């Protein structure tokens, strides 16, 4: 089953803070992996419970699965993305 990838408007700011090569790699991985198997990645605990995260080096993608859609909420360095 293919999922539709949707981005929150604030993700554009998140990507602007990341260098262009890393941002391109993140977007490619999001489109490739989250569109087919978004439930493969772990569920977060604590204040972000119910959301999921995808790792890529020092960067994390925080997202939610909504029916046939995957909503990307945050993209950032692992030190800052959960705040």
N, C-alpha and C positions, 0 to 999 in steps of 0.2 A: 504494500500500500504506500503510495507516495503522499507525502505531507507538503503543504504549501508553507513556504518560509515567509514570515512577515517580520518587519523590523520596526521597533519603536522609534519615534523621531529622534530621541536623544542618542541613539546609537551612532548617528553621523558624527556627533561631537566626540564620542568615544574613539571612533576610527581616525579622526583627525589628529588625536593625541599620539596615535601609534604611527610608526614609520610606514611608508607606502608598501614596501615589500612584505612586511609582516601583516599589514591589513589585507593585502591581496591573498596571502596564504590562508588567513583566517576565514575570509569570505568564501574561498574555494572549498575549504574543509566543511564549512557550514552548509553550503549548497549540496555538497556531495554526500556527507554522512547524515546530517540531520533531516534531510528530505526523505531518506529511506528508513533509518533506524534511530529515531530520537529517544526511544525508551532504553537504549543501550547504556546511557550515561547515568551517573549516580544522582540520587535525590539529595537536596541540601537539608540540613538540620537547623534548628534554632529559628531566628526571626525570618529567614528565607525558606522555611519549611514548605515543601510542595513544589518548589522550583528545582530545576536541574542544572548541572554544570557540565561543560565540555572543556577539557584541558588541551592546550597546545603550547608547549614550552612554559614560559612564565605568564602566559595569557589565559584568561578564563572567559568563557561565554556562558552567561546566565540566561536561561530560557524557560518557557512554560509550554506545555503541550495542551492545546485547546481543540478538541475534536480532531479535525483533519488539518489543523494549522499548528505551526511551531512559531511562537512569538519570541523573538530575540529581544531581551530586556536590557542587558548590559554586556559590554565587551571591554576588558581592561586587564591591567597587570594584576596578578594574584594578590598583591598587597593592598590594593585599593578597591577592587571590584565588589567586595562584599559589604562595603560601608554605605 
